[in-house]
Amino acid sequence: MITTAITAAYFRFNASRQFALALRCEHFENQNGARTGVTQKLREVTHTPEFRSANEFVVRGDFRLDFSNHNVFEKGGSFTDKQLTVCASVLFVY
């Protein structure tokens, strides 16, 4: 039997018409390793600032930190229990 538990929380604060902050937190328990190949507990936190430069353009940055109770994230030829991901995006809304 595949046993999985997932919990998530999402928050968004619109500071103004042009600026917003979002926070996402998730918890994933892969109790028998069926989803990831490793029995583990994963957690992540993502912070996303957002800026609207005009009605058509949105600029976002994502800062995401993943955690596991096992060393499953590859870094520099070895494995660690956490991983930082940073990305930026520009959206055109029509």
C-alpha positions as CSV (number, residue, x, y, z in Angstrom):
1,M,0.0,0.0,0.0
2,I,1.3,3.4,-0.9
3,T,1.3,5.8,2.1
4,T,1.7,9.5,1.5
5,A,0.8,12.5,3.6
6,I,0.8,16.0,2.1
7,T,0.2,19.4,3.9
8,A,0.5,22.8,2.3
9,A,-0.1,26.4,3.3
10,Y,-0.1,29.5,1.0
11,F,-0.1,33.1,2.0
12,R,-0.2,36.3,-0.2
13,F,0.1,39.9,0.9
14,N,-0.7,42.7,-1.6
15,A,1.3,45.6,-0.3
16,S,0.2,47.9,-3.1
17,R,-1.2,47.7,-6.6
18,Q,2.4,47.1,-7.8
19,F,4.0,45.0,-5.1
20,A,3.1,41.7,-3.5
21,L,4.7,39.0,-1.4
22,A,3.8,35.4,-1.4
23,L,4.9,32.5,0.9
24,R,4.4,28.8,0.3
25,C,5.1,26.0,2.8
26,E,4.7,22.3,2.0
27,H,5.3,19.1,3.9
28,F,5.4,15.7,2.1
29,E,5.8,12.3,3.8
30,N,6.8,9.5,1.5
31,Q,6.4,6.8,4.1
32,N,7.3,3.8,1.9
33,G,9.4,5.4,-0.8
34,A,6.9,4.9,-3.6
35,R,6.9,8.5,-4.8
36,T,10.6,9.4,-4.6
37,G,12.4,6.1,-4.2
38,V,13.5,6.9,-0.6
39,T,11.4,6.7,2.5
40,Q,11.7,10.3,3.6
41,K,10.0,13.5,4.9
42,L,10.4,16.5,2.6
43,R,9.6,20.1,3.5
44,E,9.9,23.3,1.4
45,V,9.5,27.0,1.9
46,T,9.2,29.4,-1.1
47,H,9.2,33.2,-0.9
48,T,8.1,35.1,-4.0
49,P,8.2,38.8,-4.3
50,E,6.2,40.2,-7.2
51,F,6.4,43.6,-8.9
52,R,3.9,44.8,-11.6
53,S,5.7,47.4,-13.7
54,A,2.6,48.0,-15.8
55,N,-0.8,46.4,-16.3
56,E,0.7,43.9,-18.8
57,F,4.1,43.0,-17.1
58,V,4.7,41.0,-13.9
59,V,8.3,40.4,-12.6
60,R,8.7,37.6,-10.0
61,G,11.5,36.0,-8.1
62,D,11.3,32.7,-6.4
63,F,13.6,31.7,-3.5
64,R,12.9,28.1,-2.5
65,L,14.5,26.0,0.2
66,D,13.9,22.3,0.3
67,F,14.7,20.0,3.2
68,S,14.7,16.2,3.7
69,N,15.5,14.0,6.6
70,H,17.9,12.1,4.3
71,N,20.8,13.3,2.0
72,V,18.9,13.2,-1.3
73,F,19.9,16.5,-3.0
74,E,23.0,16.5,-5.2
75,K,25.5,19.3,-4.6
76,G,29.1,19.3,-5.9
77,G,29.5,15.6,-6.4
78,S,28.0,14.6,-3.0
79,F,24.6,14.6,-1.4
80,T,23.0,16.9,1.2
81,D,19.7,17.2,3.1
82,K,18.9,20.7,1.8
83,Q,18.7,22.5,-1.5
84,L,18.3,26.2,-2.4
85,T,16.7,27.1,-5.8
86,V,16.5,30.7,-7.1
87,C,14.7,31.7,-10.3
88,A,13.2,34.8,-11.9
89,S,10.4,35.2,-14.3
90,V,8.8,38.0,-16.4
91,L,5.1,37.5,-17.4
92,F,3.2,39.3,-20.1
93,V,-0.5,39.4,-19.1
94,Y,-3.0,39.9,-22.0
